[in-house]
């Protein structure tokens, strides 16, 4: 793949013609594709680590006694804590349940695996961004004392998930090319 790929069609603008890109032509620089793949794997590991640490209590953000396998409550513990501030504090506390624990942990595992493997990036972008927006709302950075009242790491992760999906970052150093050829993925493009 080189930067001299021939566009299949183009869009005329007031000053020049811009190529429309499809498939592999989305990112034509090999170096850029590799950096996107590295960012995909690293971002995936962030989600996988959250799952592993909360499941097994590896002692980083979750002590062993609060591990999910020892009866800990990964989402409930957060949603009922003082870390949740702002106008939705009562809402998050009221919905905290074993169901939210399971959904949160499935999201961390699913998004993490999808990113590391380079498959299902569209679905992981939607699911992961939804979780990040909820966590942003729970921590409510608009409150005084935040380091940035609008953009925090939740917003950055959500944007990274979208970038990984739209640039087909799973095709480099991942299983994205194999995944897209599966009959079910060919029929249901949102699984791409």
ROTILO-983731 format. One record per residue: residue in one letter; y, x, z of N, C-alpha, C in turn. Coordinates in steps of 0.001 Angstrom, whole numbers, padded with zeros to 6 digits, always signed. Atoms other than C-alpha are relative to their C-alpha. Layout:
# ROTILO-983731
aYXZYXZYXZ ...
***
This chain:
# ROTILO-983731
x-001169+000856+000000+000000+000000+000000+001223+000895+000000 x-001213-000805+000060+003311+001526-001037+001215-000902-000006 x-001250+000756-000015+006921+000464-000884+000390-000474-001388 x-000328+000403+001358+006866-000061-004664-000839-001174-000467 x+000806+001165+000372+004724-003198-004578+000819-000939-000870 x-000679+000905+000923+005585-005593-007389+000011-001400+000604 x-000053+001349-000562+006854-008945-006059-000586-001015-000966 x+000618+001048+000813+005022-012037-007294+001035-000996-000510 x-001085+000875+000415+008213-014094-007483+001250+000417+000743 x-001227-000400-000659+011799-013931-006349+000897-001201+000243 x-001004+001002-000311+014688-015909-004951+001343+000592-000385 x-001313-000487+000408+018122-015581-006528+001017-000293+001098 x-001106+000203-000931+021064-015091-004194+001284+000217-000775 x-001285-000157+000670+024758-014871-004977+000188+001414-000531 x-000251-001380+000402+024596-011094-005270-001202+000718-000594 x+001172-000722+000499+021020-010090-006001-001238-000884+000098 x+001258+000724-000065+017428-011209-006377-000853+000607+001097 x+000835-000462-001096+015273-010983-003242-001452-000364-000288 x+001410+000324+000244+011494-010749-003565-000545-000941+001070 x+000772+000807-000944+009356-013439-001978-001274+000760+000278 x+001187-000767-000330+006514-011829-000140-001103-000909+000484 x+001175+000748-000414+003032-013138+000419-001058+000991+000458 x+001148-000800-000426+000024-011795+002242+000368+001397+000425 x-000155-001388-000397-000114-008044+002480+001370+000568-000331 x-001306-000509+000392+003305-007617+000862+001077-000231+001057 x-001013+000297-001016+005069-008796+004018+000603+001263+000581 x-000492-001289-000492+005350-005276+005399-000662+001042-000891 x+000586-000901+000991+004911-002693+002676-000042+001455+000436 x+000017-001377-000489+005551+000475+004654-001214+000198+000904 x+001179-000311-000806+002335+001951+006042+000402+000393+001427 x-000467-000415-001318+004266+003530+008910+000418-001226+000811 x-000426+001221-000696+005834+000168+009794-001205-000848+000402 x+001199+000774-000321+002443-001568+009631-000738+000605+001196 x+000676-000662-001116+000978+001014+012002+000756-000215+001312 x-000777+000244-001216+003845+000618+014488-000139-001452+000450 x+000229+001400-000356+003442-003168+014350-001381-000170+000634 x+001349+000084-000562-000280-002748+014991-000034+000585+001418 x-000045-000595-001335+000400-000448+017938+000706-000945+000979 x-000722+000956-000854+002934-002936+019354-000877-001214+000301 x+000914+001139-000186+000354-005721+018872-001033+000310+001066 x+001046-000377-000952-002354-003877+020795+000588+000170+001403 x-000630-000215-001308-000001-002836+023607+000419-001333+000620 x-000389+001315-000508+001402-006362+023936-001236-000788+000426 x+001255+000661-000370-002144-007715+023958-000533+000505+001319 x+000482-000569-001257-003031-005345+026765+000806-000507+001192 x-000817+000578-001080-000126-006719+028841-000613-001326+000444 x+000602+001293-000320-001709-010189+028627-001402+000171+000588 x+001344-000241-000534-005250-008890+029169+000058+000564+001417 x-000115-000571-001332-004133-006861+032172+000334-001079+001023 x-000335+001100-000917-002561-009955+033752-001266-000793+000328 x+001251+000732-000224-005894-011744+033293-000937+000794+000914 x+000941-000822-000769-007984-008862+034667+000460+000197+001442 x-000505-000245-001347-005737-008113+037641-000060-001259+000850 x+000039+001251-000765-005495-011769+038679-001429-000485+000223 x+001399+000411-000164-009215-012349+038149-000705+000831+001061 x+000768-000892-000859-010530-009312+040007+000799+000623+001143 x-000810-000571-001067-007624-008364+042273-000067+001509+000004 x+000111-001442+000151-007350-004788+041063+000977+000775+000875 x-000890-000655-000953-004632-004080+043620+001349+000397-000554 x-001315-000335+000548-001650-003763+041325+000980-001114+000361 x-000841+001121-000422+000169-007116+041384-000803-001019+000798 x+000857+000930-000736-002815-008953+042875-000956+000778+000899 x+000951-000661-000907-004559-007658+046000-001379-000651-000097 x+001379+000462+000123-008333-008022+046117-000240-001342+000688 x+000246+001248-000742-008247-010800+048725+000615-001222-000687 x-000598+001129+000722-006074-012954+046389-000540-000131-001423 x+000614+000064+001333-008286-012410+043309-000552-001397-000258 x+000515+001308+000395-009339-015504+041402-001468-000135+000396 x+001425+000064-000341-013004-014621+041979-000241-000111+001502 x+000110+000124-001457-012311-014593+045738+000732-001239+000505 x-000651+001244-000400-010691-018036+045747+001507-000011-000145 x-001445-000037+000222-007183-016962+044789+000432-001051-001015 x-000552+001018+000899-004920-019298+042859+001095+000631-000850 x-000944-000785+000799-003230-017373+040027+001296-000724-000362 x-001249+000683+000350-000764-020013+038859+000579-000736+001195 x-000510+000741-001158-000525-022084+042027+000755+000912+000952 x-000654-000948-000892+000346-019037+044084+001409+000309-000460 x-001335-000274+000557+003261-018301+041774+000864-001257+000020 x-000794+001217+000161+004371-021896+041139+000497-000589+001320 x-000421+000492-001315+004630-022639+044866+000745+001062+000807 x-000610-001116-000723+006265-019316+045776+001531-000031-000100 x-001456-000144+000043+009860-018297+046371+000471+000677-001285 x-000373-000600+001285+009773-016504+042993+000495-001066-000970 x-000445+001108+000845+010279-019913+041370+001307-000517+000578 x-001339+000435-000418+013955-020825+041536+000581-000899-001083 x-000705+000781+001001+016370-023069+039727-000355-001470+000025 x+000114+001460+000013+016348-026707+038720-001426-000537-000151 x+001375+000473+000214+012606-026876+037959-000948+000380+001128 x+000831-000470-001116+011355-025464+041280-000946-001098+000488 x+000837+001102-000500+010094-028845+042535-001009-000463-001045 x+000915+000410+001084+008569-029694+039148-001190+000942-000070 x+001108-000962+000060+006543-026484+039034-000905-000122+001220 x+000816+000151-001211+005398-026927+042646-000860-001254-000080 x+000751+001260+000046+004316-030510+041919-001157+000025-000998 x+001096-000034+000985+002155-029621+038910-001012+001104+000284 x+000924-001090-000347+000529-026551+040485-001325-000586+000479 x+001318+000544-000326-003206-027226+040660-001074+000953-000511 x+001081-000798+000580-006623-025744+039896+000001-000060-001535 x-000079+000123+001462-006089-027040+036345+001005+000986-000569 x-000977-000963+000507-002949-024940+035924-000516+001425+000135 x+000622-001324-000130-004900-021939+037234-000878+000296-001213 x+000923-000190+001126-007556-022400+034543+000775+000148-001306 x-000775-000071+001245-005028-023052+031759+000768+001309-000117 x-000742-001253+000011-002911-020053+032718-000920+001179-000297 x+000924-001122+000190-005892-017720+032915-000605-000004-001406 x+000491+000084+001382-007303-018990+029593+001064+000483-000977 x-001085-000459+000871-003899-018385+028009+000118+001525+000042 x-000111-001463-000114-003721-014812+029360-001154+000687-000732 x+001169-000583+000656-007265-014048+028189+000045-000216-001509 x-000001+000322+001434-006954-015815+024828+001064+000748-000770 x-001087-000708+000683-003585-014363+023882-000274+001502+000001 x+000293-001431-000071-004604-010902+025074-001075+000424-000986 x+001078-000338+000943-007867-010867+023124+000439-000167-001445 x-000463+000226+001376-006253-012343+019999+000874+001154-000475 x-000889-001104+000390-003586-009644+019979-000758+001308-000147 x+000738-001261+000074-005917-006741+020714-000906+000019-001231 x+000915+000067+001143-008401-007913+018061+000721-000256-001323 x-000753+000287+001228-005713-008976+015561-000420-001291-000674 x+000459+001277+000572-007096-012499+015075+000734-001163+000675 x-000613+001193-000579-005628-015957+015599+001413+000225+000486 x-001328-000361-000470-002120-014562+015850+000987-001165-000050 x-000897+001171+000037-000419-017829+014834-000205-000853+001242 x+000312+000809-001174-002177-019772+017563+000432+000719+001278 x-000397-000739-001201-001586-017013+020106+001515+000071+000128 x-001468+000002-000057+002112-016916+019169+000514-001303+000603 x-000419+001297-000536+002441-020628+019921-000364-000105+001480 x+000459+000140-001391+000360-020612+023119+000711+000992+000917 x-000629-001023-000826+001760-017346+024449+001492-000228+000174 x-001434+000282-000099+005363-018275+023665+000257-001182+000924 x-000126+001156-000894+004884-021611+025421-000109+000440+001465 x+000164-000500-001363+003630-019843+028550+001211+000840+000406 x-001158-000840-000319+006489-017317+028371+001249-000842+000261 x-001153+000877-000224+009097-020094+028079-000123-000689+001359 x+000194+000620-001314+007572-021852+031095+000274+000994+001127 x-000235-001003-001040+007617-018629+033101+001481+000369+000091 x-001442-000242+000005+011219-017988+032036+000711-001110+000773 x-000612+001145-000686+012163-021492+033228-000307+000028+001499 x+000373-000060-001411+010287-020951+036499+000822+001045+000746 x-000768-001063-000653+012091-017701+037281+001506-000190-000159 x-001388+000413+000251+015366-019164+035952+000993+001156+000101 x-000885-001166-000046+017263-015975+035076+001485-000355-000076 x-001400+000404+000031+020463-017986+034704+000625-000004+001391 x-000496-000039-001380+020736-017891+038495+000679+001334+000276 x-000682-001249-000331+022994-015314+040033-001010+001000+000561 x+000888-001043-000479+021335-012021+040801-000980+000493-001050 x+000892-000455+001066+019375-011752+037540+000602+001219-000683 x-000507-001170+000700+019623-008490+035642+000565-000387-001364 x-000530+000521+001251+020210-010488+032430-000167-001517+000061 x+000094+001437-000212+021021-014199+032638-000646-000778-001145 x+000564+000736+001136+019588-015105+029218-001290+000627-000503 x+001153-000658+000610+017185-012543+027784-000694+000876+001043 x+000809-000837-000873+014448-011202+030042-001312+000289-000720 x+001238-000433+000654+010970-009866+029368-000817-001171-000550 x+000726+001155+000533+009547-013379+028858+000458-000320-001423 x-000557+000258+001337+011864-013890+025875-000453+001089-000963 x+000418-001115+000857+011010-010438+024504-001471-000156-000392 x+001418+000200+000322+007253-011113+024738-000195-001158-000966 x+000123+001152+000901+007644-014519+023083+000402+000395-001421 x-000422-000449+001330+009563-012945+020197-001007+000967-000613 x+001012-000936+000514+006984-010157+019879-001220-000759-000534 x+001150+000797+000454+004206-012755+019585+000279-000604-001368 x-000365+000589+001289+006047-014461+016738+000038+001077-001083 x-000064-001102+000971+006741-011144+014996-001409+000434-000412 x+001379-000410+000312+003051-010181+015219-000660-001007-000955 x+000615+001026+000850+002034-013500+013641+000578+000002-001409 x-000606+000126+001331+004529-013591+010775-000109+001261-000838 x+000143-001244+000773+004045-009947+009791-001457+000360-000266 x+001435-000258+000190+000240-010206+009735-000411+001330+000647 x+000244-001266-000686+000091-007381+012262-001473+000223+000320 x+001428-000151-000261-003610-008051+012796-000781+000613-001142 x+000690-000570+001155-004453-006759+009332-000118+001515+000075 x+000041-001445-000170-003779-003155+010369-000588+000289+001371 x+000681-000380-001243-006088-001681+013013-000496-001224+000767 x+000498+001210-000632-007440-005146+013691-000979-000711-000925 x+000975+000773+000765-009847-007791+012425+000649-001110-000819 x-000733+001052+000697-007154-009866+010701-000482-000286-001405 x+000466+000213+001384-008400-009334+007149-001357-000699-000002 x+001307+000646-000098-011967-010280+008097+000161-001439+000480 x-000219+001312-000599-010756-013231+010183+000505-001005-001033 x-000601+000937+000960-008672-014751+007361-000981-000458-001069 x+000989+000380+001004-011739-014852+005087-001066-000947+000535 x+000965+000950-000559-013796-016978+007479+000284-001392-000558 x-000215+001327+000600-014344-020457+005954+000882-000916+000849 x-000801+000886-000844-012857-022267+008947+001469+000414+000011 x-001376-000487+000003-009732-020081+008910+000634-000258-001362 x-000514+000312+001339-009365-020547+005145+000392-001472-000103 x-000300+001440+000014-009450-024333+005685+001149-000346+000934 x-001003+000295-001023-007241-024318+008783+000909+001204+000180 x-000854-001178+000040-004470-021826+008093+000698+000288+001331 x-000666-000223-001296-002924-022321+011557-000834+000888+000911 x+000848-000910-000771-005900-020352+012923+000228+001463-000382 x-000229-001341+000521-004735-017308+010960+000660+000826+001077 
***
